[in-house]
Amino acid sequence: MAKPNTIQIKLESTAGTGFFYIAKKNPRTHTQKMEFRKYDPVARKHVVFRETKMK
């Protein structure tokens, strides 16, 4: 079988709460690190989430 094109990444909060989302990304089309403004329930506000590696 063929290997899937998408990889899983971790979007970690920049608020320092340790909260994270799991997302999928195609590294061939999205070469830069992903960055989203999403809701952090620990900080109870919208903050920037940046891509980090899964461990």
PDB file of N, CA, C and O in Angstrom:
ATOM      1  N   MET A   1       0.831  -1.185   0.000  1.00  0.00           N
ATOM      2  CA  MET A   1       0.000   0.000   0.000  1.00  0.00           C
ATOM      3  C   MET A   1       0.879   1.254   0.000  1.00  0.00           C
ATOM      4  O   MET A   1       2.023   1.238   0.454  1.00  0.00           O
ATOM      5  N   ALA A   2       0.311   2.322  -0.518  1.00  0.00           N
ATOM      6  CA  ALA A   2       1.041   3.576  -0.598  1.00  0.00           C
ATOM      7  C   ALA A   2       1.025   4.289   0.759  1.00  0.00           C
ATOM      8  O   ALA A   2       0.100   4.131   1.556  1.00  0.00           O
ATOM      9  N   LYS A   3       2.060   5.062   0.988  1.00  0.00           N
ATOM     10  CA  LYS A   3       2.172   5.846   2.213  1.00  0.00           C
ATOM     11  C   LYS A   3       1.269   7.076   2.096  1.00  0.00           C
ATOM     12  O   LYS A   3       1.227   7.688   1.029  1.00  0.00           O
ATOM     13  N   PRO A   4       0.540   7.464   3.160  1.00  0.00           N
ATOM     14  CA  PRO A   4      -0.332   8.642   3.057  1.00  0.00           C
ATOM     15  C   PRO A   4       0.481   9.937   2.941  1.00  0.00           C
ATOM     16  O   PRO A   4       1.588  10.043   3.470  1.00  0.00           O
ATOM     17  N   ASN A   5      -0.091  10.910   2.242  1.00  0.00           N
ATOM     18  CA  ASN A   5       0.586  12.189   2.034  1.00  0.00           C
ATOM     19  C   ASN A   5       0.535  13.076   3.267  1.00  0.00           C
ATOM     20  O   ASN A   5       1.433  13.893   3.470  1.00  0.00           O
ATOM     21  N   THR A   6      -0.483  12.937   4.086  1.00  0.00           N
ATOM     22  CA  THR A   6      -0.647  13.836   5.223  1.00  0.00           C
ATOM     23  C   THR A   6       0.080  13.294   6.448  1.00  0.00           C
ATOM     24  O   THR A   6       0.202  12.084   6.637  1.00  0.00           O
ATOM     25  N   ILE A   7       0.556  14.218   7.270  1.00  0.00           N
ATOM     26  CA  ILE A   7       1.173  13.863   8.543  1.00  0.00           C
ATOM     27  C   ILE A   7       0.404  14.559   9.657  1.00  0.00           C
ATOM     28  O   ILE A   7      -0.238  15.583   9.423  1.00  0.00           O
ATOM     29  N   GLN A   8       0.464  14.013  10.861  1.00  0.00           N
ATOM     30  CA  GLN A   8      -0.184  14.647  11.995  1.00  0.00           C
ATOM     31  C   GLN A   8       0.790  15.608  12.652  1.00  0.00           C
ATOM     32  O   GLN A   8       1.971  15.302  12.816  1.00  0.00           O
ATOM     33  N   ILE A   9       0.275  16.779  13.028  1.00  0.00           N
ATOM     34  CA  ILE A   9       1.089  17.770  13.722  1.00  0.00           C
ATOM     35  C   ILE A   9       0.365  18.190  14.989  1.00  0.00           C
ATOM     36  O   ILE A   9      -0.834  17.956  15.142  1.00  0.00           O
ATOM     37  N   LYS A  10       1.095  18.804  15.883  1.00  0.00           N
ATOM     38  CA  LYS A  10       0.535  19.288  17.141  1.00  0.00           C
ATOM     39  C   LYS A  10       0.543  20.808  17.095  1.00  0.00           C
ATOM     40  O   LYS A  10       1.583  21.422  16.855  1.00  0.00           O
ATOM     41  N   LEU A  11      -0.617  21.413  17.325  1.00  0.00           N
ATOM     42  CA  LEU A  11      -0.717  22.872  17.408  1.00  0.00           C
ATOM     43  C   LEU A  11      -0.756  23.227  18.886  1.00  0.00           C
ATOM     44  O   LEU A  11      -1.749  22.969  19.567  1.00  0.00           O
ATOM     45  N   GLU A  12       0.336  23.826  19.386  1.00  0.00           N
ATOM     46  CA  GLU A  12       0.465  24.109  20.810  1.00  0.00           C
ATOM     47  C   GLU A  12       0.209  25.585  21.092  1.00  0.00           C
ATOM     48  O   GLU A  12       0.605  26.459  20.320  1.00  0.00           O
ATOM     49  N   SER A  13      -0.463  25.845  22.214  1.00  0.00           N
ATOM     50  CA  SER A  13      -0.829  27.199  22.600  1.00  0.00           C
ATOM     51  C   SER A  13       0.399  28.022  22.955  1.00  0.00           C
ATOM     52  O   SER A  13       1.330  27.528  23.592  1.00  0.00           O
ATOM     53  N   THR A  14       0.391  29.297  22.533  1.00  0.00           N
ATOM     54  CA  THR A  14       1.483  30.198  22.884  1.00  0.00           C
ATOM     55  C   THR A  14       1.232  30.871  24.217  1.00  0.00           C
ATOM     56  O   THR A  14       2.076  31.635  24.687  1.00  0.00           O
ATOM     57  N   ALA A  15       0.082  30.603  24.847  1.00  0.00           N
ATOM     58  CA  ALA A  15      -0.227  31.182  26.152  1.00  0.00           C
ATOM     59  C   ALA A  15       0.526  30.472  27.274  1.00  0.00           C
ATOM     60  O   ALA A  15       0.543  30.950  28.408  1.00  0.00           O
ATOM     61  N   GLY A  16       1.150  29.330  26.963  1.00  0.00           N
ATOM     62  CA  GLY A  16       1.924  28.621  27.962  1.00  0.00           C
ATOM     63  C   GLY A  16       1.099  27.728  28.872  1.00  0.00           C
ATOM     64  O   GLY A  16       1.562  27.338  29.944  1.00  0.00           O
ATOM     65  N   THR A  17      -0.122  27.400  28.455  1.00  0.00           N
ATOM     66  CA  THR A  17      -0.994  26.569  29.283  1.00  0.00           C
ATOM     67  C   THR A  17      -0.758  25.088  29.060  1.00  0.00           C
ATOM     68  O   THR A  17      -1.179  24.274  29.882  1.00  0.00           O
ATOM     69  N   GLY A  18      -0.095  24.712  27.968  1.00  0.00           N
ATOM     70  CA  GLY A  18       0.131  23.309  27.666  1.00  0.00           C
ATOM     71  C   GLY A  18      -0.985  22.677  26.859  1.00  0.00           C
ATOM     72  O   GLY A  18      -0.907  21.495  26.525  1.00  0.00           O
ATOM     73  N   PHE A  19      -2.023  23.436  26.536  1.00  0.00           N
ATOM     74  CA  PHE A  19      -3.139  22.928  25.742  1.00  0.00           C
ATOM     75  C   PHE A  19      -2.715  22.837  24.282  1.00  0.00           C
ATOM     76  O   PHE A  19      -1.968  23.686  23.796  1.00  0.00           O
ATOM     77  N   PHE A  20      -3.193  21.801  23.576  1.00  0.00           N
ATOM     78  CA  PHE A  20      -2.825  21.629  22.177  1.00  0.00           C
ATOM     79  C   PHE A  20      -3.967  20.986  21.403  1.00  0.00           C
ATOM     80  O   PHE A  20      -4.836  20.322  21.969  1.00  0.00           O
ATOM     81  N   TYR A  21      -3.938  21.204  20.090  1.00  0.00           N
ATOM     82  CA  TYR A  21      -4.835  20.559  19.140  1.00  0.00           C
ATOM     83  C   TYR A  21      -3.993  19.647  18.259  1.00  0.00           C
ATOM     84  O   TYR A  21      -2.797  19.882  18.082  1.00  0.00           O
ATOM     85  N   ILE A  22      -4.614  18.601  17.702  1.00  0.00           N
ATOM     86  CA  ILE A  22      -3.978  17.730  16.724  1.00  0.00           C
ATOM     87  C   ILE A  22      -4.583  18.053  15.361  1.00  0.00           C
ATOM     88  O   ILE A  22      -5.804  18.141  15.229  1.00  0.00           O
ATOM     89  N   ALA A  23      -3.733  18.231  14.344  1.00  0.00           N
ATOM     90  CA  ALA A  23      -4.207  18.561  13.002  1.00  0.00           C
ATOM     91  C   ALA A  23      -3.426  17.740  11.982  1.00  0.00           C
ATOM     92  O   ALA A  23      -2.380  17.172  12.297  1.00  0.00           O
ATOM     93  N   LYS A  24      -3.939  17.684  10.770  1.00  0.00           N
ATOM     94  CA  LYS A  24      -3.251  17.018   9.674  1.00  0.00           C
ATOM     95  C   LYS A  24      -2.727  18.062   8.707  1.00  0.00           C
ATOM     96  O   LYS A  24      -3.306  19.136   8.551  1.00  0.00           O
ATOM     97  N   LYS A  25      -1.614  17.725   8.059  1.00  0.00           N
ATOM     98  CA  LYS A  25      -0.976  18.670   7.146  1.00  0.00           C
ATOM     99  C   LYS A  25      -0.312  17.889   6.025  1.00  0.00           C
ATOM    100  O   LYS A  25       0.271  16.829   6.250  1.00  0.00           O
ATOM    101  N   ASN A  26      -0.407  18.428   4.806  1.00  0.00           N
ATOM    102  CA  ASN A  26       0.311  17.865   3.670  1.00  0.00           C
ATOM    103  C   ASN A  26       1.615  18.656   3.539  1.00  0.00           C
ATOM    104  O   ASN A  26       1.585  19.822   3.145  1.00  0.00           O
ATOM    105  N   PRO A  27       2.761  18.041   3.864  1.00  0.00           N
ATOM    106  CA  PRO A  27       4.016  18.794   3.836  1.00  0.00           C
ATOM    107  C   PRO A  27       4.482  19.196   2.441  1.00  0.00           C
ATOM    108  O   PRO A  27       5.342  20.067   2.313  1.00  0.00           O
ATOM    109  N   ARG A  28       3.943  18.591   1.410  1.00  0.00           N
ATOM    110  CA  ARG A  28       4.323  18.994   0.054  1.00  0.00           C
ATOM    111  C   ARG A  28       3.702  20.335  -0.340  1.00  0.00           C
ATOM    112  O   ARG A  28       4.333  21.127  -1.041  1.00  0.00           O
ATOM    113  N   THR A  29       2.473  20.592   0.105  1.00  0.00           N
ATOM    114  CA  THR A  29       1.806  21.834  -0.271  1.00  0.00           C
ATOM    115  C   THR A  29       1.979  22.932   0.772  1.00  0.00           C
ATOM    116  O   THR A  29       2.004  24.110   0.416  1.00  0.00           O
ATOM    117  N   HIS A  30       2.099  22.580   2.046  1.00  0.00           N
ATOM    118  CA  HIS A  30       2.281  23.551   3.136  1.00  0.00           C
ATOM    119  C   HIS A  30       3.672  23.365   3.713  1.00  0.00           C
ATOM    120  O   HIS A  30       3.870  22.569   4.631  1.00  0.00           O
ATOM    121  N   THR A  31       4.633  24.098   3.175  1.00  0.00           N
ATOM    122  CA  THR A  31       6.017  23.915   3.601  1.00  0.00           C
ATOM    123  C   THR A  31       6.344  24.720   4.854  1.00  0.00           C
ATOM    124  O   THR A  31       7.252  24.349   5.597  1.00  0.00           O
ATOM    125  N   GLN A  32       5.620  25.818   5.107  1.00  0.00           N
ATOM    126  CA  GLN A  32       5.873  26.619   6.301  1.00  0.00           C
ATOM    127  C   GLN A  32       5.180  25.993   7.508  1.00  0.00           C
ATOM    128  O   GLN A  32       4.320  25.124   7.364  1.00  0.00           O
ATOM    129  N   LYS A  33       5.567  26.446   8.697  1.00  0.00           N
ATOM    130  CA  LYS A  33       4.905  25.980   9.909  1.00  0.00           C
ATOM    131  C   LYS A  33       3.526  26.627   9.993  1.00  0.00           C
ATOM    132  O   LYS A  33       3.360  27.811   9.698  1.00  0.00           O
ATOM    133  N   MET A  34       2.538  25.826  10.402  1.00  0.00           N
ATOM    134  CA  MET A  34       1.167  26.320  10.486  1.00  0.00           C
ATOM    135  C   MET A  34       0.987  27.148  11.749  1.00  0.00           C
ATOM    136  O   MET A  34       1.619  26.894  12.774  1.00  0.00           O
ATOM    137  N   GLU A  35       0.108  28.150  11.654  1.00  0.00           N
ATOM    138  CA  GLU A  35      -0.176  29.027  12.776  1.00  0.00           C
ATOM    139  C   GLU A  35      -1.639  29.438  12.687  1.00  0.00           C
ATOM    140  O   GLU A  35      -2.074  29.980  11.671  1.00  0.00           O
ATOM    141  N   PHE A  36      -2.392  29.184  13.742  1.00  0.00           N
ATOM    142  CA  PHE A  36      -3.813  29.508  13.771  1.00  0.00           C
ATOM    143  C   PHE A  36      -4.150  30.263  15.033  1.00  0.00           C
ATOM    144  O   PHE A  36      -3.447  30.159  16.038  1.00  0.00           O
ATOM    145  N   ARG A  37      -5.224  31.021  14.980  1.00  0.00           N
ATOM    146  CA  ARG A  37      -5.760  31.679  16.171  1.00  0.00           C
ATOM    147  C   ARG A  37      -6.994  30.894  16.566  1.00  0.00           C
ATOM    148  O   ARG A  37      -8.025  30.958  15.896  1.00  0.00           O
ATOM    149  N   LYS A  38      -6.882  30.144  17.673  1.00  0.00           N
ATOM    150  CA  LYS A  38      -7.952  29.258  18.115  1.00  0.00           C
ATOM    151  C   LYS A  38      -8.218  29.493  19.594  1.00  0.00           C
ATOM    152  O   LYS A  38      -7.501  30.238  20.262  1.00  0.00           O
ATOM    153  N   TYR A  39      -9.271  28.838  20.093  1.00  0.00           N
ATOM    154  CA  TYR A  39      -9.688  29.005  21.481  1.00  0.00           C
ATOM    155  C   TYR A  39      -8.886  28.101  22.407  1.00  0.00           C
ATOM    156  O   TYR A  39      -8.745  26.906  22.148  1.00  0.00           O
ATOM    157  N   ASP A  40      -8.366  28.669  23.479  1.00  0.00           N
ATOM    158  CA  ASP A  40      -7.670  27.909  24.518  1.00  0.00           C
ATOM    159  C   ASP A  40      -8.584  27.866  25.744  1.00  0.00           C
ATOM    160  O   ASP A  40      -8.765  28.889  26.405  1.00  0.00           O
ATOM    161  N   PRO A  41      -9.167  26.696  26.064  1.00  0.00           N
ATOM    162  CA  PRO A  41     -10.106  26.619  27.184  1.00  0.00           C
ATOM    163  C   PRO A  41      -9.441  26.796  28.549  1.00  0.00           C
ATOM    164  O   PRO A  41     -10.118  27.150  29.515  1.00  0.00           O
ATOM    165  N   VAL A  42      -8.136  26.557  28.651  1.00  0.00           N
ATOM    166  CA  VAL A  42      -7.452  26.746  29.929  1.00  0.00           C
ATOM    167  C   VAL A  42      -7.289  28.244  30.211  1.00  0.00           C
ATOM    168  O   VAL A  42      -7.528  28.702  31.328  1.00  0.00           O
ATOM    169  N   ALA A  43      -6.881  28.996  29.191  1.00  0.00           N
ATOM    170  CA  ALA A  43      -6.733  30.443  29.333  1.00  0.00           C
ATOM    171  C   ALA A  43      -8.069  31.161  29.157  1.00  0.00           C
ATOM    172  O   ALA A  43      -8.199  32.334  29.507  1.00  0.00           O
ATOM    173  N   ARG A  44      -9.055  30.458  28.618  1.00  0.00           N
ATOM    174  CA  ARG A  44     -10.413  30.966  28.367  1.00  0.00           C
ATOM    175  C   ARG A  44     -10.411  32.188  27.447  1.00  0.00           C
ATOM    176  O   ARG A  44     -11.118  33.164  27.695  1.00  0.00           O
ATOM    177  N   LYS A  45      -9.598  32.120  26.370  1.00  0.00           N
ATOM    178  CA  LYS A  45      -9.591  33.168  25.350  1.00  0.00           C
ATOM    179  C   LYS A  45      -8.948  32.625  24.086  1.00  0.00           C
ATOM    180  O   LYS A  45      -8.364  31.541  24.098  1.00  0.00           O
ATOM    181  N   HIS A  46      -9.053  33.368  23.003  1.00  0.00           N
ATOM    182  CA  HIS A  46      -8.432  32.988  21.740  1.00  0.00           C
ATOM    183  C   HIS A  46      -6.964  33.414  21.763  1.00  0.00           C
ATOM    184  O   HIS A  46      -6.637  34.555  22.090  1.00  0.00           O
ATOM    185  N   VAL A  47      -6.093  32.474  21.409  1.00  0.00           N
ATOM    186  CA  VAL A  47      -4.661  32.745  21.353  1.00  0.00           C
ATOM    187  C   VAL A  47      -4.101  32.110  20.084  1.00  0.00           C
ATOM    188  O   VAL A  47      -4.795  31.361  19.397  1.00  0.00           O
ATOM    189  N   VAL A  48      -2.847  32.413  19.781  1.00  0.00           N
ATOM    190  CA  VAL A  48      -2.186  31.845  18.606  1.00  0.00           C
ATOM    191  C   VAL A  48      -1.662  30.444  18.965  1.00  0.00           C
ATOM    192  O   VAL A  48      -1.056  30.243  20.017  1.00  0.00           O
ATOM    193  N   PHE A  49      -1.909  29.502  18.078  1.00  0.00           N
ATOM    194  CA  PHE A  49      -1.415  28.138  18.214  1.00  0.00           C
ATOM    195  C   PHE A  49      -0.397  27.915  17.110  1.00  0.00           C
ATOM    196  O   PHE A  49      -0.684  28.167  15.940  1.00  0.00           O
ATOM    197  N   ARG A  50       0.810  27.438  17.477  1.00  0.00           N
ATOM    198  CA  ARG A  50       1.873  27.192  16.493  1.00  0.00           C
ATOM    199  C   ARG A  50       2.168  25.708  16.390  1.00  0.00           C
ATOM    200  O   ARG A  50       1.985  24.942  17.336  1.00  0.00           O
ATOM    201  N   GLU A  51       2.622  25.337  15.231  1.00  0.00           N
ATOM    202  CA  GLU A  51       2.931  23.927  14.949  1.00  0.00           C
ATOM    203  C   GLU A  51       4.196  23.491  15.686  1.00  0.00           C
ATOM    204  O   GLU A  51       5.216  24.180  15.669  1.00  0.00           O
ATOM    205  N   THR A  52       4.103  22.330  16.333  1.00  0.00           N
ATOM    206  CA  THR A  52       5.271  21.689  16.938  1.00  0.00           C
ATOM    207  C   THR A  52       5.257  20.219  16.501  1.00  0.00           C
ATOM    208  O   THR A  52       4.261  19.731  15.967  1.00  0.00           O
ATOM    209  N   LYS A  53       6.364  19.527  16.734  1.00  0.00           N
ATOM    210  CA  LYS A  53       6.445  18.124  16.342  1.00  0.00           C
ATOM    211  C   LYS A  53       5.709  17.247  17.342  1.00  0.00           C
ATOM    212  O   LYS A  53       5.639  17.554  18.531  1.00  0.00           O
ATOM    213  N   MET A  54       5.158  16.138  16.828  1.00  0.00           N
ATOM    214  CA  MET A  54       4.539  15.132  17.680  1.00  0.00           C
ATOM    215  C   MET A  54       5.653  14.285  18.274  1.00  0.00           C
ATOM    216  O   MET A  54       6.641  13.992  17.601  1.00  0.00           O
ATOM    217  N   LYS A  55       5.496  13.892  19.535  1.00  0.00           N
ATOM    218  CA  LYS A  55       6.511  13.041  20.181  1.00  0.00           C
ATOM    219  C   LYS A  55       6.001  11.640  20.331  1.00  0.00           C
ATOM    220  O   LYS A  55       6.708  10.777  20.851  1.00  0.00           O
TER     221      LYS A  55
END
